Amino acid sequence: MTHKYGGRKPMTIADNPDLPIHPLNCVPDNRPKGSWTNGVKAYHKDGSVAGWFHPPRTRNQGHKTRYGLTPRQMTLEEE
């Protein structure tokens, strides 16, 4: 499922001077689209890409086992 909206305007460097710009090569080009976030690209006024305001990152795949597994307690029925 993608949430790329056509109504959003690209974020330019001139409009956001306080945000740091990360290089374009900080993430692999051929990455699987389902396990990576989209990220926010930084554009020049002429429309060319300068880098990333927020680079893509891998999604939290291991969030279910973050706190460790708790073993199940087996109850023995006494007769």
Stockholm file with secondary structure:
# STOCKHOLM 1.0

chainA/1-79         MTHKYGGRKPMTIADNPDLPIHPLNCVPDNRPKGSWTNGVKAYHKDGSVAGWFHPPRTRNQGHKTRYGLTPRQMTLEEE
#=GR chainA/1-79 SS CCCCCTTCCCCBTTTCTTSCCBCGGGSCSSCCSSSBCCCEEEECTTSCEEEEEECCCBCCTTGGGTTCCCCCCCCCCCC
#=GC SS_cons        CCCCCTTCCCCBTTTCTTSCCBCGGGSCSSCCSSSBCCCEEEECTTSCEEEEEECCCBCCTTGGGTTCCCCCCCCCCCC
//
